[in-house]
Amino acid sequence: MTRKNTIGILAAAIVGLATLGQPTPAHALTPYFTPATNAVKTPDAKGFIQRWMLLEPISKPNRTNTVFTDSYLRAAFDTLYFPDQFTVLPKNGDKVTVGEQELNWHALESTNYNVKLFRFADGLKKNVYGVLFWAVTVVNSPEEVKDVRLSVGSNSASMWWLNGQEALLLSGDRRMVVDDAMSKRLTLKKGRNILRGAVINGPGMSDFCVRFVDAKGKPITNLSITCQ
């Protein structure tokens, strides 16, 4: 072995040791996500919200999605998996412990209109099947807007809360379809509104798309989206 080869091997070993325990690099989630920034972020042209705090998947084994009845989902989503589950506004890198799992929150921006949870989990080398995801974002409105509807598509079932109140439940074995379900009429407060969601899936892909529409069914785009 030449001196040059020896130096190369040693350098690679040092790099490997230096990266142990470090956060997963952002490129592991490309091309589906980029790190969230402090830059102004609005919904896309069709109103879809792309900036989210995502928690690494909680293990929730299910061999089939046909079990996702209303009663099953309410029990699953009402279960307290981690402290302050329904009130926390996590920061990027915050950790929670769920059973034997230590999970991180990630501040991310989806490069698509839909948030590809399967790719999120796969990019972080986490379980992609039999999982429960939590997502949180802050929707800042320049004024009070009444009679809006929360419009969601998810794969598979999901539940959504606006400012701490249940807004929408999507049950059954679903494929993500734009505007698959809409909430009753809601009010976006002037200023900060906290939108929280939980998505559960057994086999198959996992993703969701979310937007608000006004009383006439038109997407609301004059919002700013933050993580805090």
Biotite code that builds the C-alpha atoms (Angstrom):
import biotite.structure as struc

atoms = struc.array([
    struc.Atom([0.000, 0.000, 0.000], chain_id="A", res_id=1, res_name="MET", atom_name="CA", element="C"),
    struc.Atom([1.376, 3.376, -0.968], chain_id="A", res_id=2, res_name="THR", atom_name="CA", element="C"),
    struc.Atom([1.737, 6.296, 1.422], chain_id="A", res_id=3, res_name="ARG", atom_name="CA", element="C"),
    struc.Atom([-0.863, 8.183, -0.639], chain_id="A", res_id=4, res_name="LYS", atom_name="CA", element="C"),
    struc.Atom([-3.419, 5.367, -0.240], chain_id="A", res_id=5, res_name="ASN", atom_name="CA", element="C"),
    struc.Atom([-2.730, 5.146, 3.494], chain_id="A", res_id=6, res_name="THR", atom_name="CA", element="C"),
    struc.Atom([-3.348, 8.885, 3.931], chain_id="A", res_id=7, res_name="ILE", atom_name="CA", element="C"),
    struc.Atom([-6.581, 8.597, 1.941], chain_id="A", res_id=8, res_name="GLY", atom_name="CA", element="C"),
    struc.Atom([-7.867, 5.745, 4.117], chain_id="A", res_id=9, res_name="ILE", atom_name="CA", element="C"),
    struc.Atom([-7.007, 7.608, 7.315], chain_id="A", res_id=10, res_name="LEU", atom_name="CA", element="C"),
    struc.Atom([-8.731, 10.770, 6.052], chain_id="A", res_id=11, res_name="ALA", atom_name="CA", element="C"),
    struc.Atom([-11.880, 8.818, 5.194], chain_id="A", res_id=12, res_name="ALA", atom_name="CA", element="C"),
    struc.Atom([-11.883, 7.245, 8.640], chain_id="A", res_id=13, res_name="ALA", atom_name="CA", element="C"),
    struc.Atom([-11.548, 10.648, 10.315], chain_id="A", res_id=14, res_name="ILE", atom_name="CA", element="C"),
    struc.Atom([-14.455, 12.029, 8.259], chain_id="A", res_id=15, res_name="VAL", atom_name="CA", element="C"),
    struc.Atom([-16.559, 9.013, 9.168], chain_id="A", res_id=16, res_name="GLY", atom_name="CA", element="C"),
    struc.Atom([-15.883, 9.476, 12.874], chain_id="A", res_id=17, res_name="LEU", atom_name="CA", element="C"),
    struc.Atom([-16.592, 13.195, 12.650], chain_id="A", res_id=18, res_name="ALA", atom_name="CA", element="C"),
    struc.Atom([-20.040, 12.624, 11.171], chain_id="A", res_id=19, res_name="THR", atom_name="CA", element="C"),
    struc.Atom([-21.179, 10.038, 13.717], chain_id="A", res_id=20, res_name="LEU", atom_name="CA", element="C"),
    struc.Atom([-24.167, 11.324, 15.627], chain_id="A", res_id=21, res_name="GLY", atom_name="CA", element="C"),
    struc.Atom([-24.585, 14.344, 13.384], chain_id="A", res_id=22, res_name="GLN", atom_name="CA", element="C"),
    struc.Atom([-27.996, 15.275, 11.933], chain_id="A", res_id=23, res_name="PRO", atom_name="CA", element="C"),
    struc.Atom([-28.903, 13.681, 8.640], chain_id="A", res_id=24, res_name="THR", atom_name="CA", element="C"),
    struc.Atom([-27.644, 16.010, 5.874], chain_id="A", res_id=25, res_name="PRO", atom_name="CA", element="C"),
    struc.Atom([-30.309, 17.913, 3.991], chain_id="A", res_id=26, res_name="ALA", atom_name="CA", element="C"),
    struc.Atom([-29.342, 16.248, 0.709], chain_id="A", res_id=27, res_name="HIS", atom_name="CA", element="C"),
    struc.Atom([-30.718, 12.958, 2.076], chain_id="A", res_id=28, res_name="ALA", atom_name="CA", element="C"),
    struc.Atom([-34.208, 14.442, 1.674], chain_id="A", res_id=29, res_name="LEU", atom_name="CA", element="C"),
    struc.Atom([-33.735, 15.881, -1.807], chain_id="A", res_id=30, res_name="THR", atom_name="CA", element="C"),
    struc.Atom([-35.405, 16.375, -4.201], chain_id="A", res_id=31, res_name="PRO", atom_name="CA", element="C"),
    struc.Atom([-38.549, 16.256, -2.068], chain_id="A", res_id=32, res_name="TYR", atom_name="CA", element="C"),
    struc.Atom([-37.618, 18.702, 0.712], chain_id="A", res_id=33, res_name="PHE", atom_name="CA", element="C"),
    struc.Atom([-35.361, 21.627, 1.489], chain_id="A", res_id=34, res_name="THR", atom_name="CA", element="C"),
    struc.Atom([-34.603, 23.025, 4.962], chain_id="A", res_id=35, res_name="PRO", atom_name="CA", element="C"),
    struc.Atom([-37.070, 25.684, 6.089], chain_id="A", res_id=36, res_name="ALA", atom_name="CA", element="C"),
    struc.Atom([-35.652, 29.192, 6.296], chain_id="A", res_id=37, res_name="THR", atom_name="CA", element="C"),
    struc.Atom([-36.686, 32.506, 7.835], chain_id="A", res_id=38, res_name="ASN", atom_name="CA", element="C"),
    struc.Atom([-37.508, 33.941, 4.419], chain_id="A", res_id=39, res_name="ALA", atom_name="CA", element="C"),
    struc.Atom([-41.098, 34.971, 3.785], chain_id="A", res_id=40, res_name="VAL", atom_name="CA", element="C"),
    struc.Atom([-43.044, 31.933, 2.633], chain_id="A", res_id=41, res_name="LYS", atom_name="CA", element="C"),
    struc.Atom([-46.558, 32.022, 1.235], chain_id="A", res_id=42, res_name="THR", atom_name="CA", element="C"),
    struc.Atom([-48.705, 29.164, -0.055], chain_id="A", res_id=43, res_name="PRO", atom_name="CA", element="C"),
    struc.Atom([-48.035, 28.258, -3.666], chain_id="A", res_id=44, res_name="ASP", atom_name="CA", element="C"),
    struc.Atom([-50.124, 29.670, -6.501], chain_id="A", res_id=45, res_name="ALA", atom_name="CA", element="C"),
    struc.Atom([-52.886, 27.135, -5.796], chain_id="A", res_id=46, res_name="LYS", atom_name="CA", element="C"),
    struc.Atom([-52.867, 27.757, -2.060], chain_id="A", res_id=47, res_name="GLY", atom_name="CA", element="C"),
    struc.Atom([-51.010, 24.654, -0.906], chain_id="A", res_id=48, res_name="PHE", atom_name="CA", element="C"),
    struc.Atom([-48.992, 24.955, 2.294], chain_id="A", res_id=49, res_name="ILE", atom_name="CA", element="C"),
    struc.Atom([-45.427, 23.686, 1.884], chain_id="A", res_id=50, res_name="GLN", atom_name="CA", element="C"),
    struc.Atom([-43.582, 24.747, 5.071], chain_id="A", res_id=51, res_name="ARG", atom_name="CA", element="C"),
    struc.Atom([-43.996, 22.322, 7.986], chain_id="A", res_id=52, res_name="TRP", atom_name="CA", element="C"),
    struc.Atom([-42.494, 21.009, 11.184], chain_id="A", res_id=53, res_name="MET", atom_name="CA", element="C"),
    struc.Atom([-42.489, 17.230, 10.723], chain_id="A", res_id=54, res_name="LEU", atom_name="CA", element="C"),
    struc.Atom([-41.863, 14.662, 13.437], chain_id="A", res_id=55, res_name="LEU", atom_name="CA", element="C"),
    struc.Atom([-40.047, 11.495, 12.493], chain_id="A", res_id=56, res_name="GLU", atom_name="CA", element="C"),
    struc.Atom([-42.548, 8.624, 12.199], chain_id="A", res_id=57, res_name="PRO", atom_name="CA", element="C"),
    struc.Atom([-43.966, 6.961, 15.291], chain_id="A", res_id=58, res_name="ILE", atom_name="CA", element="C"),
    struc.Atom([-44.196, 3.196, 14.959], chain_id="A", res_id=59, res_name="SER", atom_name="CA", element="C"),
    struc.Atom([-47.860, 2.180, 14.681], chain_id="A", res_id=60, res_name="LYS", atom_name="CA", element="C"),
    struc.Atom([-47.971, -1.263, 13.014], chain_id="A", res_id=61, res_name="PRO", atom_name="CA", element="C"),
    struc.Atom([-50.987, -2.028, 10.829], chain_id="A", res_id=62, res_name="ASN", atom_name="CA", element="C"),
    struc.Atom([-51.017, -4.666, 8.106], chain_id="A", res_id=63, res_name="ARG", atom_name="CA", element="C"),
    struc.Atom([-53.972, -3.070, 6.378], chain_id="A", res_id=64, res_name="THR", atom_name="CA", element="C"),
    struc.Atom([-55.511, 0.372, 6.099], chain_id="A", res_id=65, res_name="ASN", atom_name="CA", element="C"),
    struc.Atom([-59.068, -0.970, 6.254], chain_id="A", res_id=66, res_name="THR", atom_name="CA", element="C"),
    struc.Atom([-58.958, -0.693, 10.058], chain_id="A", res_id=67, res_name="VAL", atom_name="CA", element="C"),
    struc.Atom([-58.987, 3.113, 9.873], chain_id="A", res_id=68, res_name="PHE", atom_name="CA", element="C"),
    struc.Atom([-62.569, 3.637, 11.002], chain_id="A", res_id=69, res_name="THR", atom_name="CA", element="C"),
    struc.Atom([-63.643, 6.802, 12.790], chain_id="A", res_id=70, res_name="ASP", atom_name="CA", element="C"),
    struc.Atom([-63.537, 5.068, 16.191], chain_id="A", res_id=71, res_name="SER", atom_name="CA", element="C"),
    struc.Atom([-60.095, 3.547, 15.560], chain_id="A", res_id=72, res_name="TYR", atom_name="CA", element="C"),
    struc.Atom([-58.676, 6.866, 14.416], chain_id="A", res_id=73, res_name="LEU", atom_name="CA", element="C"),
    struc.Atom([-60.083, 8.851, 17.321], chain_id="A", res_id=74, res_name="ARG", atom_name="CA", element="C"),
    struc.Atom([-58.528, 6.379, 19.739], chain_id="A", res_id=75, res_name="ALA", atom_name="CA", element="C"),
    struc.Atom([-55.211, 6.443, 17.868], chain_id="A", res_id=76, res_name="ALA", atom_name="CA", element="C"),
    struc.Atom([-55.057, 10.225, 17.568], chain_id="A", res_id=77, res_name="PHE", atom_name="CA", element="C"),
    struc.Atom([-56.259, 10.878, 21.124], chain_id="A", res_id=78, res_name="ASP", atom_name="CA", element="C"),
    struc.Atom([-53.482, 8.688, 22.533], chain_id="A", res_id=79, res_name="THR", atom_name="CA", element="C"),
    struc.Atom([-50.773, 10.811, 24.167], chain_id="A", res_id=80, res_name="LEU", atom_name="CA", element="C"),
    struc.Atom([-47.510, 9.773, 22.505], chain_id="A", res_id=81, res_name="TYR", atom_name="CA", element="C"),
    struc.Atom([-45.344, 12.622, 23.810], chain_id="A", res_id=82, res_name="PHE", atom_name="CA", element="C"),
    struc.Atom([-45.745, 15.586, 26.196], chain_id="A", res_id=83, res_name="PRO", atom_name="CA", element="C"),
    struc.Atom([-47.694, 18.643, 25.003], chain_id="A", res_id=84, res_name="ASP", atom_name="CA", element="C"),
    struc.Atom([-48.664, 16.741, 21.876], chain_id="A", res_id=85, res_name="GLN", atom_name="CA", element="C"),
    struc.Atom([-51.596, 19.022, 21.057], chain_id="A", res_id=86, res_name="PHE", atom_name="CA", element="C"),
    struc.Atom([-50.002, 22.321, 22.067], chain_id="A", res_id=87, res_name="THR", atom_name="CA", element="C"),
    struc.Atom([-46.281, 22.112, 21.321], chain_id="A", res_id=88, res_name="VAL", atom_name="CA", element="C"),
    struc.Atom([-44.692, 24.423, 18.769], chain_id="A", res_id=89, res_name="LEU", atom_name="CA", element="C"),
    struc.Atom([-41.426, 22.534, 18.293], chain_id="A", res_id=90, res_name="PRO", atom_name="CA", element="C"),
    struc.Atom([-38.146, 23.917, 17.037], chain_id="A", res_id=91, res_name="LYS", atom_name="CA", element="C"),
    struc.Atom([-35.968, 22.280, 14.417], chain_id="A", res_id=92, res_name="ASN", atom_name="CA", element="C"),
    struc.Atom([-33.976, 19.506, 16.080], chain_id="A", res_id=93, res_name="GLY", atom_name="CA", element="C"),
    struc.Atom([-36.182, 19.200, 19.170], chain_id="A", res_id=94, res_name="ASP", atom_name="CA", element="C"),
    struc.Atom([-36.432, 15.622, 20.382], chain_id="A", res_id=95, res_name="LYS", atom_name="CA", element="C"),
    struc.Atom([-39.285, 13.604, 21.839], chain_id="A", res_id=96, res_name="VAL", atom_name="CA", element="C"),
    struc.Atom([-39.331, 10.087, 23.235], chain_id="A", res_id=97, res_name="THR", atom_name="CA", element="C"),
    struc.Atom([-42.138, 7.741, 22.255], chain_id="A", res_id=98, res_name="VAL", atom_name="CA", element="C"),
    struc.Atom([-41.731, 4.387, 23.948], chain_id="A", res_id=99, res_name="GLY", atom_name="CA", element="C"),
    struc.Atom([-38.243, 3.256, 22.958], chain_id="A", res_id=100, res_name="GLU", atom_name="CA", element="C"),
    struc.Atom([-38.068, 5.660, 20.020], chain_id="A", res_id=101, res_name="GLN", atom_name="CA", element="C"),
    struc.Atom([-36.192, 8.959, 20.182], chain_id="A", res_id=102, res_name="GLU", atom_name="CA", element="C"),
    struc.Atom([-37.580, 11.136, 17.415], chain_id="A", res_id=103, res_name="LEU", atom_name="CA", element="C"),
    struc.Atom([-36.556, 14.517, 16.001], chain_id="A", res_id=104, res_name="ASN", atom_name="CA", element="C"),
    struc.Atom([-38.607, 17.389, 14.672], chain_id="A", res_id=105, res_name="TRP", atom_name="CA", element="C"),
    struc.Atom([-37.533, 18.744, 11.275], chain_id="A", res_id=106, res_name="HIS", atom_name="CA", element="C"),
    struc.Atom([-38.321, 22.189, 9.831], chain_id="A", res_id=107, res_name="ALA", atom_name="CA", element="C"),
    struc.Atom([-38.800, 21.535, 6.121], chain_id="A", res_id=108, res_name="LEU", atom_name="CA", element="C"),
    struc.Atom([-40.284, 22.919, 2.953], chain_id="A", res_id=109, res_name="GLU", atom_name="CA", element="C"),
    struc.Atom([-41.817, 20.563, 0.450], chain_id="A", res_id=110, res_name="SER", atom_name="CA", element="C"),
    struc.Atom([-40.689, 21.088, -3.126], chain_id="A", res_id=111, res_name="THR", atom_name="CA", element="C"),
    struc.Atom([-44.074, 19.764, -4.282], chain_id="A", res_id=112, res_name="ASN", atom_name="CA", element="C"),
    struc.Atom([-47.607, 20.877, -3.516], chain_id="A", res_id=113, res_name="TYR", atom_name="CA", element="C"),
    struc.Atom([-47.952, 17.672, -1.501], chain_id="A", res_id=114, res_name="ASN", atom_name="CA", element="C"),
    struc.Atom([-45.791, 16.666, 1.444], chain_id="A", res_id=115, res_name="VAL", atom_name="CA", element="C"),
    struc.Atom([-44.270, 13.267, 0.710], chain_id="A", res_id=116, res_name="LYS", atom_name="CA", element="C"),
    struc.Atom([-44.083, 11.660, 4.146], chain_id="A", res_id=117, res_name="LEU", atom_name="CA", element="C"),
    struc.Atom([-42.887, 8.343, 2.729], chain_id="A", res_id=118, res_name="PHE", atom_name="CA", element="C"),
    struc.Atom([-39.851, 10.118, 1.204], chain_id="A", res_id=119, res_name="ARG", atom_name="CA", element="C"),
    struc.Atom([-39.315, 12.024, 4.455], chain_id="A", res_id=120, res_name="PHE", atom_name="CA", element="C"),
    struc.Atom([-39.148, 8.779, 6.436], chain_id="A", res_id=121, res_name="ALA", atom_name="CA", element="C"),
    struc.Atom([-37.116, 6.957, 3.808], chain_id="A", res_id=122, res_name="ASP", atom_name="CA", element="C"),
    struc.Atom([-34.602, 9.797, 3.510], chain_id="A", res_id=123, res_name="GLY", atom_name="CA", element="C"),
    struc.Atom([-33.998, 9.628, 7.267], chain_id="A", res_id=124, res_name="LEU", atom_name="CA", element="C"),
    struc.Atom([-33.797, 5.812, 7.156], chain_id="A", res_id=125, res_name="LYS", atom_name="CA", element="C"),
    struc.Atom([-36.869, 5.443, 9.361], chain_id="A", res_id=126, res_name="LYS", atom_name="CA", element="C"),
    struc.Atom([-39.807, 3.060, 9.115], chain_id="A", res_id=127, res_name="ASN", atom_name="CA", element="C"),
    struc.Atom([-41.959, 3.833, 6.091], chain_id="A", res_id=128, res_name="VAL", atom_name="CA", element="C"),
    struc.Atom([-44.816, 1.379, 6.806], chain_id="A", res_id=129, res_name="TYR", atom_name="CA", element="C"),
    struc.Atom([-46.998, 1.061, 9.879], chain_id="A", res_id=130, res_name="GLY", atom_name="CA", element="C"),
    struc.Atom([-46.345, 4.641, 10.949], chain_id="A", res_id=131, res_name="VAL", atom_name="CA", element="C"),
    struc.Atom([-47.965, 7.732, 12.426], chain_id="A", res_id=132, res_name="LEU", atom_name="CA", element="C"),
    struc.Atom([-46.716, 11.203, 11.462], chain_id="A", res_id=133, res_name="PHE", atom_name="CA", element="C"),
    struc.Atom([-47.296, 14.524, 13.248], chain_id="A", res_id=134, res_name="TRP", atom_name="CA", element="C"),
    struc.Atom([-47.114, 17.827, 11.378], chain_id="A", res_id=135, res_name="ALA", atom_name="CA", element="C"),
    struc.Atom([-47.392, 21.410, 12.630], chain_id="A", res_id=136, res_name="VAL", atom_name="CA", element="C"),
    struc.Atom([-47.288, 24.767, 10.890], chain_id="A", res_id=137, res_name="THR", atom_name="CA", element="C"),
    struc.Atom([-48.197, 28.372, 11.648], chain_id="A", res_id=138, res_name="VAL", atom_name="CA", element="C"),
    struc.Atom([-50.506, 30.205, 9.259], chain_id="A", res_id=139, res_name="VAL", atom_name="CA", element="C"),
    struc.Atom([-50.295, 33.980, 9.598], chain_id="A", res_id=140, res_name="ASN", atom_name="CA", element="C"),
    struc.Atom([-53.268, 35.905, 8.213], chain_id="A", res_id=141, res_name="SER", atom_name="CA", element="C"),
    struc.Atom([-53.188, 39.681, 7.591], chain_id="A", res_id=142, res_name="PRO", atom_name="CA", element="C"),
    struc.Atom([-56.838, 39.917, 8.625], chain_id="A", res_id=143, res_name="GLU", atom_name="CA", element="C"),
    struc.Atom([-59.659, 37.867, 10.075], chain_id="A", res_id=144, res_name="GLU", atom_name="CA", element="C"),
    struc.Atom([-61.218, 35.683, 7.392], chain_id="A", res_id=145, res_name="VAL", atom_name="CA", element="C"),
    struc.Atom([-64.545, 33.993, 8.047], chain_id="A", res_id=146, res_name="LYS", atom_name="CA", element="C"),
    struc.Atom([-66.225, 31.085, 6.251], chain_id="A", res_id=147, res_name="ASP", atom_name="CA", element="C"),
    struc.Atom([-62.973, 29.482, 5.112], chain_id="A", res_id=148, res_name="VAL", atom_name="CA", element="C"),
    struc.Atom([-62.642, 25.747, 4.698], chain_id="A", res_id=149, res_name="ARG", atom_name="CA", element="C"),
    struc.Atom([-59.646, 23.539, 5.338], chain_id="A", res_id=150, res_name="LEU", atom_name="CA", element="C"),
    struc.Atom([-59.166, 21.325, 2.293], chain_id="A", res_id=151, res_name="SER", atom_name="CA", element="C"),
    struc.Atom([-57.113, 18.138, 2.696], chain_id="A", res_id=152, res_name="VAL", atom_name="CA", element="C"),
    struc.Atom([-56.033, 15.086, 0.789], chain_id="A", res_id=153, res_name="GLY", atom_name="CA", element="C"),
    struc.Atom([-54.058, 12.376, 2.578], chain_id="A", res_id=154, res_name="SER", atom_name="CA", element="C"),
    struc.Atom([-52.675, 8.891, 2.179], chain_id="A", res_id=155, res_name="ASN", atom_name="CA", element="C"),
    struc.Atom([-53.893, 7.234, 4.235], chain_id="A", res_id=156, res_name="SER", atom_name="CA", element="C"),
    struc.Atom([-56.142, 8.480, 7.060], chain_id="A", res_id=157, res_name="ALA", atom_name="CA", element="C"),
    struc.Atom([-55.587, 11.754, 8.874], chain_id="A", res_id=158, res_name="SER", atom_name="CA", element="C"),
    struc.Atom([-56.954, 14.228, 11.397], chain_id="A", res_id=159, res_name="MET", atom_name="CA", element="C"),
    struc.Atom([-56.481, 18.010, 11.519], chain_id="A", res_id=160, res_name="TRP", atom_name="CA", element="C"),
    struc.Atom([-56.824, 20.693, 14.182], chain_id="A", res_id=161, res_name="TRP", atom_name="CA", element="C"),
    struc.Atom([-56.944, 24.466, 13.764], chain_id="A", res_id=162, res_name="LEU", atom_name="CA", element="C"),
    struc.Atom([-56.102, 26.562, 16.818], chain_id="A", res_id=163, res_name="ASN", atom_name="CA", element="C"),
    struc.Atom([-56.609, 23.568, 19.062], chain_id="A", res_id=164, res_name="GLY", atom_name="CA", element="C"),
    struc.Atom([-60.048, 22.615, 17.705], chain_id="A", res_id=165, res_name="GLN", atom_name="CA", element="C"),
    struc.Atom([-60.763, 19.570, 15.569], chain_id="A", res_id=166, res_name="GLU", atom_name="CA", element="C"),
    struc.Atom([-61.343, 20.703, 11.996], chain_id="A", res_id=167, res_name="ALA", atom_name="CA", element="C"),
    struc.Atom([-61.397, 17.572, 9.849], chain_id="A", res_id=168, res_name="LEU", atom_name="CA", element="C"),
    struc.Atom([-61.155, 13.767, 9.993], chain_id="A", res_id=169, res_name="LEU", atom_name="CA", element="C"),
    struc.Atom([-60.355, 11.677, 6.911], chain_id="A", res_id=170, res_name="LEU", atom_name="CA", element="C"),
    struc.Atom([-61.025, 8.016, 7.642], chain_id="A", res_id=171, res_name="SER", atom_name="CA", element="C"),
    struc.Atom([-60.703, 4.813, 5.650], chain_id="A", res_id=172, res_name="GLY", atom_name="CA", element="C"),
    struc.Atom([-58.096, 3.504, 3.222], chain_id="A", res_id=173, res_name="ASP", atom_name="CA", element="C"),
    struc.Atom([-57.418, 6.582, 1.107], chain_id="A", res_id=174, res_name="ARG", atom_name="CA", element="C"),
    struc.Atom([-55.223, 7.719, -1.707], chain_id="A", res_id=175, res_name="ARG", atom_name="CA", element="C"),
    struc.Atom([-54.162, 11.332, -1.682], chain_id="A", res_id=176, res_name="MET", atom_name="CA", element="C"),
    struc.Atom([-56.498, 13.389, -3.866], chain_id="A", res_id=177, res_name="VAL", atom_name="CA", element="C"),
    struc.Atom([-56.575, 17.184, -3.956], chain_id="A", res_id=178, res_name="VAL", atom_name="CA", element="C"),
    struc.Atom([-59.590, 18.556, -2.042], chain_id="A", res_id=179, res_name="ASP", atom_name="CA", element="C"),
    struc.Atom([-60.592, 15.033, -1.048], chain_id="A", res_id=180, res_name="ASP", atom_name="CA", element="C"),
    struc.Atom([-62.294, 16.365, 2.088], chain_id="A", res_id=181, res_name="ALA", atom_name="CA", element="C"),
    struc.Atom([-63.258, 19.804, 3.340], chain_id="A", res_id=182, res_name="MET", atom_name="CA", element="C"),
    struc.Atom([-63.980, 21.039, 6.822], chain_id="A", res_id=183, res_name="SER", atom_name="CA", element="C"),
    struc.Atom([-67.024, 22.907, 7.989], chain_id="A", res_id=184, res_name="LYS", atom_name="CA", element="C"),
    struc.Atom([-66.762, 26.694, 7.766], chain_id="A", res_id=185, res_name="ARG", atom_name="CA", element="C"),
    struc.Atom([-63.952, 28.040, 9.931], chain_id="A", res_id=186, res_name="LEU", atom_name="CA", element="C"),
    struc.Atom([-62.438, 31.390, 10.833], chain_id="A", res_id=187, res_name="THR", atom_name="CA", element="C"),
    struc.Atom([-58.815, 32.309, 10.326], chain_id="A", res_id=188, res_name="LEU", atom_name="CA", element="C"),
    struc.Atom([-57.882, 34.771, 13.047], chain_id="A", res_id=189, res_name="LYS", atom_name="CA", element="C"),
    struc.Atom([-55.924, 37.891, 12.258], chain_id="A", res_id=190, res_name="LYS", atom_name="CA", element="C"),
    struc.Atom([-52.319, 37.025, 13.027], chain_id="A", res_id=191, res_name="GLY", atom_name="CA", element="C"),
    struc.Atom([-51.126, 33.575, 14.016], chain_id="A", res_id=192, res_name="ARG", atom_name="CA", element="C"),
    struc.Atom([-53.158, 30.386, 13.471], chain_id="A", res_id=193, res_name="ASN", atom_name="CA", element="C"),
    struc.Atom([-51.732, 27.006, 14.413], chain_id="A", res_id=194, res_name="ILE", atom_name="CA", element="C"),
    struc.Atom([-52.534, 24.114, 12.102], chain_id="A", res_id=195, res_name="LEU", atom_name="CA", element="C"),
    struc.Atom([-51.745, 20.616, 13.345], chain_id="A", res_id=196, res_name="ARG", atom_name="CA", element="C"),
    struc.Atom([-52.202, 17.277, 11.638], chain_id="A", res_id=197, res_name="GLY", atom_name="CA", element="C"),
    struc.Atom([-51.673, 13.560, 12.171], chain_id="A", res_id=198, res_name="ALA", atom_name="CA", element="C"),
    struc.Atom([-51.370, 11.098, 9.284], chain_id="A", res_id=199, res_name="VAL", atom_name="CA", element="C"),
    struc.Atom([-51.455, 7.339, 9.795], chain_id="A", res_id=200, res_name="ILE", atom_name="CA", element="C"),
    struc.Atom([-50.635, 4.604, 7.293], chain_id="A", res_id=201, res_name="ASN", atom_name="CA", element="C"),
    struc.Atom([-50.040, 0.874, 7.213], chain_id="A", res_id=202, res_name="GLY", atom_name="CA", element="C"),
    struc.Atom([-48.710, -0.394, 3.870], chain_id="A", res_id=203, res_name="PRO", atom_name="CA", element="C"),
    struc.Atom([-48.166, 1.885, 0.891], chain_id="A", res_id=204, res_name="GLY", atom_name="CA", element="C"),
    struc.Atom([-47.118, 5.469, 0.349], chain_id="A", res_id=205, res_name="MET", atom_name="CA", element="C"),
    struc.Atom([-47.775, 8.309, 2.802], chain_id="A", res_id=206, res_name="SER", atom_name="CA", element="C"),
    struc.Atom([-48.361, 11.959, 1.901], chain_id="A", res_id=207, res_name="ASP", atom_name="CA", element="C"),
    struc.Atom([-50.767, 14.852, 2.278], chain_id="A", res_id=208, res_name="PHE", atom_name="CA", element="C"),
    struc.Atom([-51.755, 18.160, 0.707], chain_id="A", res_id=209, res_name="CYS", atom_name="CA", element="C"),
    struc.Atom([-53.422, 21.009, 2.574], chain_id="A", res_id=210, res_name="VAL", atom_name="CA", element="C"),
    struc.Atom([-54.830, 24.400, 1.635], chain_id="A", res_id=211, res_name="ARG", atom_name="CA", element="C"),
    struc.Atom([-57.467, 26.874, 2.782], chain_id="A", res_id=212, res_name="PHE", atom_name="CA", element="C"),
    struc.Atom([-60.227, 27.998, 0.433], chain_id="A", res_id=213, res_name="VAL", atom_name="CA", element="C"),
    struc.Atom([-62.510, 30.999, 0.857], chain_id="A", res_id=214, res_name="ASP", atom_name="CA", element="C"),
    struc.Atom([-66.311, 31.150, 0.920], chain_id="A", res_id=215, res_name="ALA", atom_name="CA", element="C"),
    struc.Atom([-66.362, 30.957, -2.885], chain_id="A", res_id=216, res_name="LYS", atom_name="CA", element="C"),
    struc.Atom([-64.061, 27.936, -2.964], chain_id="A", res_id=217, res_name="GLY", atom_name="CA", element="C"),
    struc.Atom([-61.039, 29.880, -4.197], chain_id="A", res_id=218, res_name="LYS", atom_name="CA", element="C"),
    struc.Atom([-57.585, 29.111, -2.743], chain_id="A", res_id=219, res_name="PRO", atom_name="CA", element="C"),
    struc.Atom([-56.341, 31.584, -0.128], chain_id="A", res_id=220, res_name="ILE", atom_name="CA", element="C"),
    struc.Atom([-52.799, 32.639, -0.962], chain_id="A", res_id=221, res_name="THR", atom_name="CA", element="C"),
    struc.Atom([-52.241, 35.916, 0.923], chain_id="A", res_id=222, res_name="ASN", atom_name="CA", element="C"),
    struc.Atom([-50.952, 34.103, 4.018], chain_id="A", res_id=223, res_name="LEU", atom_name="CA", element="C"),
    struc.Atom([-47.455, 33.781, 5.401], chain_id="A", res_id=224, res_name="SER", atom_name="CA", element="C"),
    struc.Atom([-46.311, 30.412, 6.679], chain_id="A", res_id=225, res_name="ILE", atom_name="CA", element="C"),
    struc.Atom([-43.822, 30.074, 9.514], chain_id="A", res_id=226, res_name="THR", atom_name="CA", element="C"),
    struc.Atom([-42.634, 27.360, 11.868], chain_id="A", res_id=227, res_name="CYS", atom_name="CA", element="C"),
    struc.Atom([-42.986, 29.520, 14.990], chain_id="A", res_id=228, res_name="GLN", atom_name="CA", element="C"),
])
